[in-house]
Amino acid sequence: MNDYAAKPALYFDNVRTEIAPLLPPRAARVLDVGCGAGATLAWLKQTGRCEFAVGIEMMESAADIARARIDELHVGDATQLVGTTFAPHSFDLVLCLDVLEHLVDPWAFVATLRRLLAPGGRVIASLPNVRHLRVVLPLLLAGRWRYEASGILDRTHLRFFTRESALELMSGGGRRACSTPRPSASPATW
């Protein structure tokens, strides 16, 4: 938790517009797991893509900002809140943008998220790609693997994924995953 508290405020206040091609035209209820200061949910509401925005955030300082931007906020550990706070089939869209790599068991968490989806709903996730050249080249050429304050080798990451393993994570349970690759992350939706 101390590593999160040391992150600059901007770390929690990014609008993730790169997900726009993956978004449905409109979603009545959207859950953003790890919503930070709520900037992405606010953008979805402002652009008319979301009617009711719900966020989960564990950092109180970011949550304080999110409260003014979104309709409903839950502060705490997402792995506990997701399974106990929301009714099955209650969301049309769930966002997990650079969150799953911070969890001890992202596979169980994704399975829980599936139960939250309304018929036709989807999850959009973004995971850092550890196979990115910024990681692979220093490792291969110099034997260097250095954790950082943010980015692919963020010291708060508990899990590492490649595009293939990210798609496997998201497609568990027989669902087909789609992706739009970025150089440093593997976003997927199902």
C-alpha positions as CSV (number, residue, x, y, z in Angstrom):
1,M,0.0,0.0,0.0
2,N,2.9,2.4,0.7
3,D,4.1,2.1,-2.9
4,Y,0.6,3.3,-4.1
5,A,0.6,6.2,-1.6
6,A,4.0,7.3,-3.0
7,K,2.7,7.6,-6.5
8,P,2.0,11.1,-7.9
9,A,-1.6,12.3,-8.0
10,L,-1.5,12.2,-11.9
11,Y,-1.0,8.5,-11.7
12,F,-4.6,8.2,-10.6
13,D,-6.2,10.8,-12.8
14,N,-5.7,9.7,-16.4
15,V,-8.5,9.5,-18.9
16,R,-8.1,6.2,-20.8
17,T,-9.4,7.3,-24.2
18,E,-7.4,4.6,-26.0
19,I,-10.3,2.2,-25.0
20,A,-12.7,4.1,-27.3
21,P,-12.6,1.6,-30.1
22,L,-13.5,-1.2,-27.7
23,L,-16.4,0.5,-26.1
24,P,-20.1,-0.3,-26.9
25,P,-22.0,2.8,-28.3
26,R,-23.8,3.1,-24.9
27,A,-23.8,1.3,-21.6
28,A,-26.5,1.9,-19.0
29,R,-24.3,0.9,-16.0
30,V,-20.5,0.9,-16.0
31,L,-18.2,-0.4,-13.3
32,D,-14.6,0.8,-13.3
33,V,-12.4,-1.4,-11.0
34,G,-9.5,0.8,-9.8
35,C,-11.2,3.9,-11.0
36,G,-8.5,6.2,-9.5
37,A,-9.9,9.8,-9.5
38,G,-12.8,8.8,-11.8
39,A,-11.5,10.6,-14.9
40,T,-12.3,7.8,-17.3
41,L,-15.8,7.3,-15.9
42,A,-16.4,11.1,-16.1
43,W,-15.3,11.0,-19.7
44,L,-17.7,8.2,-20.5
45,K,-20.6,10.1,-18.9
46,Q,-19.6,13.4,-20.7
47,T,-19.5,11.7,-24.1
48,G,-22.9,10.0,-23.5
49,R,-21.5,6.4,-23.4
50,C,-22.5,5.8,-19.8
51,E,-25.7,6.5,-17.9
52,F,-24.6,5.4,-14.4
53,A,-20.9,5.3,-13.4
54,V,-19.7,3.1,-10.5
55,G,-16.1,3.0,-9.3
56,I,-14.0,1.0,-6.9
57,E,-10.8,2.6,-5.6
58,M,-8.5,1.6,-2.8
59,M,-6.6,4.9,-2.4
60,E,-8.6,7.4,-0.3
61,S,-6.8,10.4,-1.9
62,A,-7.9,9.4,-5.4
63,A,-11.4,8.4,-4.1
64,D,-11.9,11.9,-2.7
65,I,-11.6,13.3,-6.2
66,A,-13.7,10.5,-7.8
67,R,-16.7,11.1,-5.4
68,A,-17.4,14.4,-7.2
69,R,-17.2,12.9,-10.7
70,I,-19.1,9.6,-10.6
71,D,-22.5,8.4,-9.4
72,E,-21.4,5.7,-6.9
73,L,-18.0,5.0,-5.3
74,H,-16.8,2.1,-3.2
75,V,-13.5,2.5,-1.4
76,G,-11.5,-0.6,-0.5
77,D,-10.1,-3.9,-1.8
78,A,-11.8,-4.7,-5.1
79,T,-11.3,-8.4,-4.6
80,Q,-13.5,-8.3,-1.6
81,L,-16.0,-5.6,-2.8
82,V,-16.8,-7.1,-6.2
83,G,-18.0,-10.4,-4.8
84,T,-20.1,-9.0,-2.0
85,T,-21.4,-5.5,-3.1
86,F,-23.0,-6.0,-6.5
87,A,-25.8,-8.2,-7.7
88,P,-25.3,-10.6,-10.5
89,H,-26.0,-9.1,-14.0
90,S,-25.8,-5.5,-12.7
91,F,-23.3,-4.0,-15.2
92,D,-23.3,-3.6,-19.0
93,L,-19.6,-2.8,-19.0
94,V,-16.8,-3.4,-16.5
95,L,-13.4,-1.7,-16.9
96,C,-10.2,-3.2,-15.4
97,L,-7.6,-0.9,-16.8
98,D,-4.1,-1.8,-15.5
99,V,-5.6,-3.5,-12.4
100,L,-5.5,-7.2,-12.9
101,E,-1.6,-7.4,-12.7
102,H,-1.9,-6.0,-9.1
103,L,-4.0,-8.9,-7.9
104,V,-2.9,-12.1,-6.2
105,D,-5.5,-14.2,-8.2
106,P,-6.7,-12.3,-11.3
107,W,-8.2,-15.5,-12.7
108,A,-10.7,-15.8,-9.8
109,F,-11.3,-12.1,-10.0
110,V,-12.2,-12.3,-13.7
111,A,-14.5,-15.2,-13.0
112,T,-16.3,-13.1,-10.4
113,L,-16.6,-10.2,-12.9
114,R,-18.3,-12.4,-15.4
115,R,-21.2,-12.9,-12.9
116,L,-21.7,-9.1,-12.8
117,L,-22.3,-8.7,-16.5
118,A,-25.8,-8.2,-17.8
119,P,-26.6,-10.2,-20.9
120,G,-24.6,-8.8,-23.8
121,G,-22.3,-7.0,-21.3
122,R,-18.5,-6.9,-21.7
123,V,-15.3,-6.5,-19.7
124,I,-12.5,-4.3,-21.1
125,A,-9.1,-4.9,-19.5
126,S,-5.7,-3.5,-20.1
127,L,-2.6,-5.4,-19.0
128,P,1.1,-4.4,-19.4
129,N,2.9,-6.6,-21.9
130,V,6.1,-7.9,-20.3
131,R,7.3,-8.9,-23.7
132,H,7.7,-5.3,-24.7
133,L,11.1,-4.3,-26.0
134,R,11.6,-1.9,-23.1
135,V,11.7,-5.0,-20.9
136,V,13.0,-7.7,-23.1
137,L,16.1,-5.9,-24.6
138,P,17.6,-4.9,-21.2
139,L,17.0,-8.4,-19.9
140,L,18.5,-10.2,-22.9
141,L,21.4,-7.8,-23.6
142,A,22.4,-6.8,-20.0
143,G,20.6,-9.2,-17.7
144,R,18.8,-6.3,-16.3
145,W,15.3,-6.4,-14.8
146,R,14.6,-3.3,-12.7
147,Y,11.4,-2.5,-11.1
148,E,10.1,1.1,-11.5
149,A,7.6,3.5,-9.9
150,S,5.2,3.0,-12.8
151,G,5.0,1.3,-16.2
152,I,5.4,-2.3,-17.3
153,L,7.8,-3.1,-14.4
154,D,5.8,-1.2,-11.8
155,R,7.0,-2.5,-8.4
156,T,3.3,-3.0,-7.3
157,H,2.7,-5.6,-10.0
158,L,2.2,-9.1,-8.7
159,R,1.6,-10.8,-12.1
160,F,3.2,-10.3,-15.5
161,F,1.5,-11.1,-18.8
162,T,2.2,-11.3,-22.5
163,R,-0.5,-10.8,-25.1
164,E,-1.1,-14.5,-25.2
165,S,-1.4,-15.0,-21.4
166,A,-3.6,-11.8,-21.1
167,L,-6.0,-13.2,-23.7
168,E,-6.0,-16.6,-21.9
169,L,-6.9,-14.8,-18.6
170,M,-9.7,-12.9,-20.2
171,S,-11.1,-15.8,-22.3
172,G,-11.3,-18.3,-19.4
173,G,-14.6,-20.1,-19.1
174,G,-15.1,-20.5,-22.8
175,R,-15.5,-16.8,-23.8
176,R,-13.8,-15.6,-26.9
177,A,-11.4,-12.7,-26.4
178,C,-10.8,-9.9,-28.8
179,S,-7.9,-7.5,-28.7
180,T,-6.5,-4.3,-30.1
181,P,-2.8,-4.5,-29.4
182,R,-0.8,-1.5,-28.2
183,P,3.0,-1.7,-28.0
184,S,3.1,-1.7,-24.2
185,A,-0.2,-3.2,-23.2
186,S,-2.6,-5.9,-24.2
187,P,-6.2,-4.6,-24.0
188,A,-8.8,-7.2,-24.4
189,T,-12.6,-7.3,-24.3
190,W,-15.1,-10.1,-24.1
